Amino acid sequence: MAGRVWLEIAGHAFPGAGWSDSPLSVLGSMRAAIRHALDDGEGDVYFFEGPYFTKLLLTEDRALRVVGVCDRYPAPDGGGVIETEATVPVHEVLDAYRDAVRSLRQWAQERGEAEALAVLQKMSELDSV
């Protein structure tokens, strides 16, 4: 299922406003990245159409540094080029994730998309964080 999906990082639409990708895949990647960041200090959110990913890094004060990276033309260290970044409280990232899942769930319910609803139900498990 293709659709519009992007992140707002410090007022910057990343990878771009109206980005077309797989919302379920991006949200699934975001769910895993949040879990990894909270458990291990670092996680990556992948966009599947294009050379973009977002790194989530847990800071010493338990906030998340959110870094939008384009690796089309890798930097000398191989990490890509940072296009935008911000450090935000963990709850803001969790709230944004939950809002996105709720919005997509509503869309799927309205259209009778049973398979999407089943996937989104699993993604809602992050609500316990």
ROSE-4610 file (N, C-alpha, C; in Angstrom, 1 decimal, always signed):
// ROSE-4610
residu = [M/M/M/A/A/A/G/G/G/R/R/R/V/V/V/W/W/W/L/L/L/E/E/E/I/I/I/A/A/A/G/G/G/H/H/H/A/A/A/F/F/F/P/P/P/G/G/G/A/A/A/G/G/G/W/W/W/S/S/S/D/D/D/S/S/S/P/P/P/L/L/L/S/S/S/V/V/V/L/L/L/G/G/G/S/S/S/M/M/M/R/R/R/A/A/A/A/A/A/I/I/I/R/R/R/H/H/H/A/A/A/L/L/L/D/D/D/D/D/D/G/G/G/E/E/E/G/G/G/D/D/D/V/V/V/Y/Y/Y/F/F/F/F/F/F/E/E/E/G/G/G/P/P/P/Y/Y/Y/F/F/F/T/T/T/K/K/K/L/L/L/L/L/L/L/L/L/T/T/T/E/E/E/D/D/D/R/R/R/A/A/A/L/L/L/R/R/R/V/V/V/V/V/V/G/G/G/V/V/V/C/C/C/D/D/D/R/R/R/Y/Y/Y/P/P/P/A/A/A/P/P/P/D/D/D/G/G/G/G/G/G/G/G/G/V/V/V/I/I/I/E/E/E/T/T/T/E/E/E/A/A/A/T/T/T/V/V/V/P/P/P/V/V/V/H/H/H/E/E/E/V/V/V/L/L/L/D/D/D/A/A/A/Y/Y/Y/R/R/R/D/D/D/A/A/A/V/V/V/R/R/R/S/S/S/L/L/L/R/R/R/Q/Q/Q/W/W/W/A/A/A/Q/Q/Q/E/E/E/R/R/R/G/G/G/E/E/E/A/A/A/E/E/E/A/A/A/L/L/L/A/A/A/V/V/V/L/L/L/Q/Q/Q/K/K/K/M/M/M/S/S/S/E/E/E/L/L/L/D/D/D/S/S/S/V/V/V]
num = [1/1/1/2/2/2/3/3/3/4/4/4/5/5/5/6/6/6/7/7/7/8/8/8/9/9/9/10/10/10/11/11/11/12/12/12/13/13/13/14/14/14/15/15/15/16/16/16/17/17/17/18/18/18/19/19/19/20/20/20/21/21/21/22/22/22/23/23/23/24/24/24/25/25/25/26/26/26/27/27/27/28/28/28/29/29/29/30/30/30/31/31/31/32/32/32/33/33/33/34/34/34/35/35/35/36/36/36/37/37/37/38/38/38/39/39/39/40/40/40/41/41/41/42/42/42/43/43/43/44/44/44/45/45/45/46/46/46/47/47/47/48/48/48/49/49/49/50/50/50/51/51/51/52/52/52/53/53/53/54/54/54/55/55/55/56/56/56/57/57/57/58/58/58/59/59/59/60/60/60/61/61/61/62/62/62/63/63/63/64/64/64/65/65/65/66/66/66/67/67/67/68/68/68/69/69/69/70/70/70/71/71/71/72/72/72/73/73/73/74/74/74/75/75/75/76/76/76/77/77/77/78/78/78/79/79/79/80/80/80/81/81/81/82/82/82/83/83/83/84/84/84/85/85/85/86/86/86/87/87/87/88/88/88/89/89/89/90/90/90/91/91/91/92/92/92/93/93/93/94/94/94/95/95/95/96/96/96/97/97/97/98/98/98/99/99/99/100/100/100/101/101/101/102/102/102/103/103/103/104/104/104/105/105/105/106/106/106/107/107/107/108/108/108/109/109/109/110/110/110/111/111/111/112/112/112/113/113/113/114/114/114/115/115/115/116/116/116/117/117/117/118/118/118/119/119/119/120/120/120/121/121/121/122/122/122/123/123/123/124/124/124/125/125/125/126/126/126/127/127/127/128/128/128/129/129/129]
x = [+0.8/+0.0/+0.9/+0.8/+1.5/+0.7/+1.3/+0.6/+1.6/+1.1/+1.9/+2.4/+3.7/+4.3/+5.6/+5.8/+7.0/+7.0/+8.2/+8.3/+8.5/+8.0/+8.3/+9.4/+10.5/+11.7/+12.1/+11.9/+12.2/+11.6/+10.3/+9.7/+10.0/+10.8/+11.3/+10.6/+9.9/+9.3/+10.4/+10.6/+11.6/+11.1/+11.4/+12.3/+11.7/+10.4/+9.8/+8.3/+7.6/+6.2/+5.5/+4.6/+3.9/+4.7/+5.7/+6.6/+5.7/+5.9/+5.2/+6.0/+5.5/+6.2/+5.2/+5.6/+4.7/+4.5/+3.4/+3.2/+3.3/+2.8/+2.8/+4.3/+5.1/+6.5/+7.3/+7.0/+7.7/+7.3/+6.0/+5.6/+6.1/+6.2/+6.8/+8.3/+9.0/+10.4/+10.5/+9.6/+9.6/+9.4/+8.4/+8.2/+9.4/+10.1/+11.3/+12.4/+12.5/+13.6/+13.4/+12.1/+11.8/+12.2/+11.8/+12.2/+13.7/+14.4/+15.9/+16.5/+16.0/+16.5/+16.3/+15.2/+14.9/+15.6/+15.8/+16.5/+18.0/+18.5/+19.9/+20.6/+19.8/+20.4/+20.3/+20.0/+20.0/+19.1/+18.4/+17.5/+17.4/+17.1/+16.9/+15.5/+14.9/+13.6/+14.0/+13.5/+13.8/+12.6/+13.0/+12.0/+12.4/+11.5/+11.8/+11.9/+11.5/+11.6/+12.6/+13.8/+14.8/+15.8/+16.9/+18.0/+17.9/+16.8/+16.6/+16.4/+16.9/+16.5/+16.6/+16.1/+16.1/+16.7/+17.7/+18.3/+17.7/+17.4/+16.9/+18.0/+18.5/+19.6/+19.2/+19.2/+18.8/+20.0/+19.6/+20.6/+20.8/+21.8/+22.0/+20.9/+20.1/+19.0/+17.7/+17.8/+16.6/+15.7/+16.2/+15.5/+15.9/+15.3/+15.7/+16.2/+17.4/+18.0/+17.5/+16.7/+16.1/+16.9/+17.5/+18.4/+17.9/+17.5/+17.1/+18.4/+18.6/+19.8/+19.5/+20.2/+20.2/+21.5/+21.5/+22.8/+22.9/+22.3/+22.5/+24.0/+24.5/+26.0/+26.7/+27.1/+27.6/+28.8/+28.7/+29.8/+31.1/+32.2/+33.5/+33.5/+32.7/+32.6/+31.6/+31.0/+30.0/+28.6/+28.4/+27.1/+26.1/+26.4/+25.4/+25.4/+24.5/+24.4/+23.2/+23.4/+22.3/+21.6/+20.3/+19.4/+18.7/+18.4/+17.7/+17.9/+17.8/+17.9/+17.3/+16.9/+16.3/+16.4/+16.5/+16.4/+15.1/+14.3/+13.0/+12.7/+11.8/+11.5/+10.9/+11.2/+10.7/+9.2/+8.5/+7.0/+6.5/+7.3/+6.8/+7.0/+8.0/+8.2/+7.1/+6.9/+5.8/+4.5/+4.2/+2.9/+2.7/+3.7/+3.7/+3.5/+4.2/+4.0/+2.6/+2.1/+0.7/-0.3/-0.1/-1.1/-1.1/+0.1/+0.2/-0.5/-0.3/-0.9/-2.5/-2.9/-4.4/-5.0/-4.3/-4.8/-4.9/-3.9/-3.9/-4.9/-5.1/-6.1/-7.5/-7.7/-9.0/-9.3/-8.3/-8.4/-8.7/-8.0/-8.2/-9.6/-10.1/-11.4/-12.5/-12.3/-13.3/-13.4/-12.3/-12.2/-12.3/-12.5/-12.5/-11.3/-10.1/-8.8/-8.4/-8.9/-8.7/-7.2/-6.5/-5.0/-4.3/-4.5/-3.9/-4.2/-5.5/-5.9/-5.2/-5.0/-4.2/-2.8/-2.2/-0.8/-0.7/-1.7/-1.7/-2.0/-2.8/-3.0/-1.7/-0.9/+0.4/+1.3/+1.2/+2.0/+1.5/+0.3/-0.3/+0.3/+1.0/+1.7/+2.6/+3.1/+4.0/+3.3/+2.0/+1.3/+1.6/+2.2/+2.5/+3.8/+4.5/+5.8/+5.5]
y = [-1.2/+0.0/+1.2/+2.1/+3.3/+4.4/+5.5/+6.6/+7.7/+8.7/+9.9/+9.7/+9.8/+9.6/+10.4/+11.2/+11.9/+12.3/+12.7/+13.2/+14.7/+15.3/+16.7/+16.8/+17.3/+17.4/+18.9/+19.5/+20.9/+21.8/+21.5/+22.3/+22.0/+20.9/+20.5/+19.2/+19.2/+17.9/+17.0/+15.9/+15.0/+13.6/+13.1/+13.6/+14.7/+14.9/+16.1/+16.0/+17.1/+17.2/+16.4/+15.5/+14.8/+13.6/+13.2/+12.1/+10.8/+10.1/+8.9/+7.7/+6.8/+5.6/+4.6/+3.7/+2.7/+3.1/+3.7/+4.1/+3.0/+1.8/+0.7/+0.3/+0.3/-0.1/+1.0/+2.2/+3.3/+3.3/+3.2/+3.1/+1.9/+0.8/-0.4/-0.2/+0.4/+0.8/+1.7/+2.7/+3.7/+3.0/+2.1/+1.3/+0.6/-0.1/-0.8/+0.2/+1.3/+2.3/+2.9/+3.1/+3.7/+2.7/+1.4/+0.4/+0.2/+0.2/+0.1/+1.3/+2.5/+3.7/+3.7/+3.3/+3.3/+2.1/+1.0/-0.1/-0.1/+0.3/+0.2/+1.5/+2.6/+4.0/+4.5/+3.6/+4.0/+3.2/+3.8/+3.1/+3.9/+3.2/+3.8/+3.6/+4.7/+4.7/+4.7/+3.8/+3.7/+4.1/+4.9/+5.2/+4.2/+3.7/+2.6/+3.1/+4.3/+4.9/+6.1/+5.8/+6.9/+6.6/+7.4/+7.2/+7.9/+7.8/+8.5/+7.6/+8.0/+7.4/+8.4/+8.0/+8.9/+8.1/+8.7/+8.1/+8.6/+7.8/+8.2/+7.8/+8.8/+8.6/+9.0/+8.1/+8.5/+9.3/+10.5/+11.3/+10.9/+11.5/+11.2/+11.6/+12.7/+13.1/+12.5/+11.3/+10.5/+11.3/+12.2/+12.8/+12.0/+12.3/+11.6/+12.7/+12.5/+13.3/+12.6/+13.3/+12.8/+13.5/+12.6/+13.1/+12.6/+13.5/+13.1/+13.1/+11.9/+11.7/+11.3/+11.8/+11.4/+10.8/+9.5/+8.8/+8.6/+9.5/+9.4/+9.6/+10.6/+10.9/+10.8/+9.6/+9.4/+10.4/+10.8/+11.7/+10.8/+11.5/+10.7/+9.6/+9.8/+8.8/+7.7/+7.8/+6.8/+7.0/+8.0/+8.2/+9.0/+9.5/+10.3/+11.8/+12.6/+14.0/+14.3/+15.0/+15.3/+16.5/+16.3/+17.3/+18.1/+17.5/+18.2/+17.4/+18.0/+17.3/+18.2/+17.5/+18.1/+17.2/+17.7/+16.9/+17.2/+16.2/+16.3/+15.3/+15.6/+14.7/+13.4/+12.3/+11.0/+11.0/+11.6/+11.5/+12.2/+13.2/+13.8/+12.9/+12.1/+11.1/+10.0/+9.5/+8.5/+9.0/+10.3/+10.9/+11.0/+11.4/+11.5/+10.2/+9.2/+7.8/+7.3/+7.4/+7.0/+7.7/+9.0/+9.8/+9.3/+8.9/+8.4/+7.1/+6.2/+4.9/+5.0/+5.9/+6.1/+6.7/+7.6/+8.2/+7.1/+6.3/+5.2/+4.2/+3.9/+2.9/+3.4/+4.7/+5.2/+5.1/+5.5/+5.3/+3.9/+2.9/+1.5/+1.0/+1.5/+1.1/+1.6/+2.9/+3.5/+2.8/+2.2/+1.6/+0.0/-0.5/-2.0/-2.7/-2.1/-2.7/-3.6/-4.9/-5.8/-6.1/-6.3/-6.7/-5.5/-4.3/-3.1/-3.0/-3.2/-3.1/-4.2/-5.4/-6.4/-6.0/-5.4/-4.9/-3.7/-2.8/-1.7/-2.0/-3.1/-3.6/-4.0/-4.7/-5.1/-3.8/-2.8/-1.6/-0.9/-1.0/-0.4/-0.9/-2.0/-2.6/-1.6/-0.6/+0.4/+1.3/+1.3/+2.1/+1.8/+0.7/+0.3/+0.9/+1.6/+2.2/+3.5]
z = [+0.0/+0.0/+0.0/-1.0/-1.1/-0.5/+0.0/+0.5/+0.8/+1.4/+1.8/+3.3/+3.5/+4.8/+4.9/+5.9/+6.1/+7.6/+8.1/+9.5/+9.5/+10.6/+10.8/+11.9/+11.5/+12.4/+12.4/+13.6/+13.8/+12.7/+12.3/+11.3/+9.9/+9.7/+8.4/+8.0/+6.9/+6.4/+5.8/+6.4/+6.0/+5.6/+4.4/+3.4/+2.6/+2.7/+2.0/+2.2/+2.2/+2.4/+1.2/+1.6/+0.6/+0.1/+0.8/+0.3/+0.1/-1.0/-1.3/-0.9/-0.1/+0.3/+0.8/+1.6/+2.2/+3.7/+4.0/+5.4/+6.4/+6.1/+7.0/+7.3/+6.2/+6.4/+7.2/+6.9/+7.6/+9.0/+9.3/+10.7/+11.5/+10.8/+11.4/+11.7/+10.8/+11.0/+12.2/+12.2/+13.3/+14.7/+14.7/+15.9/+16.4/+15.5/+15.9/+16.3/+15.6/+15.9/+17.3/+17.7/+19.0/+20.1/+19.9/+20.8/+21.0/+19.8/+19.9/+20.6/+20.3/+20.9/+22.4/+22.8/+24.3/+25.0/+24.3/+24.9/+24.8/+23.6/+23.3/+23.0/+23.0/+22.7/+21.3/+20.4/+19.0/+18.1/+17.2/+16.2/+14.9/+13.9/+12.6/+12.0/+11.5/+10.8/+9.3/+8.5/+7.1/+6.3/+5.2/+4.1/+3.0/+2.3/+1.4/+0.0/-0.3/-1.6/-1.5/-1.9/-1.8/-0.8/-0.8/+0.1/+1.4/+2.1/+3.4/+4.5/+5.7/+6.9/+8.0/+9.2/+10.3/+11.5/+12.1/+13.2/+14.5/+15.5/+16.8/+17.8/+18.5/+19.5/+20.9/+21.8/+23.2/+23.8/+24.4/+25.0/+26.5/+27.1/+28.5/+29.4/+29.0/+29.8/+29.3/+28.6/+28.2/+27.2/+26.4/+25.3/+24.0/+22.9/+21.7/+20.7/+20.2/+19.1/+17.8/+17.0/+15.8/+14.6/+13.8/+12.8/+11.4/+10.5/+9.1/+8.2/+7.6/+6.8/+5.4/+4.5/+3.1/+2.8/+2.4/+2.0/+0.6/-0.3/-1.7/-2.1/-1.5/-1.7/-0.4/+0.0/+1.4/+1.7/+2.9/+3.5/+3.6/+3.7/+3.8/+4.9/+6.0/+7.0/+6.7/+5.6/+5.1/+5.8/+6.6/+7.3/+6.6/+5.4/+4.7/+5.2/+4.6/+4.9/+5.8/+6.9/+7.8/+7.1/+6.9/+6.4/+7.4/+8.5/+9.6/+10.9/+12.1/+13.3/+14.4/+15.5/+16.7/+17.8/+19.0/+20.2/+20.9/+21.2/+21.7/+22.8/+23.7/+24.8/+24.1/+24.8/+24.3/+24.0/+25.0/+24.8/+23.6/+23.0/+21.8/+20.6/+20.6/+19.5/+19.7/+20.9/+21.1/+20.7/+21.1/+20.8/+19.2/+18.5/+17.1/+16.4/+16.9/+16.4/+16.7/+17.9/+18.2/+17.4/+17.2/+16.3/+14.9/+14.4/+13.0/+12.9/+13.9/+13.8/+14.0/+14.9/+15.0/+13.7/+13.1/+11.8/+10.7/+10.6/+9.6/+9.9/+11.2/+11.6/+11.3/+11.5/+11.1/+9.6/+8.8/+7.4/+7.0/+7.6/+7.3/+7.7/+8.8/+9.3/+8.3/+7.9/+7.0/+5.7/+5.3/+4.0/+4.0/+5.2/+5.4/+5.0/+5.3/+5.0/+6.2/+6.2/+7.3/+7.5/+6.4/+6.5/+7.1/+6.7/+7.3/+8.8/+9.1/+10.5/+11.4/+10.9/+11.6/+11.9/+10.9/+11.1/+12.1/+11.9/+12.8/+14.2/+14.4/+15.8/+16.5/+15.7/+16.3/+16.6/+15.7/+15.9/+17.2/+17.6/+18.7/+20.0/+20.0/+21.2/+21.8/+21.0/+21.5/+22.5/+22.5/+23.4/+24.9/+25.1/+26.5/+27.0/+26.1/+26.5/+27.4]
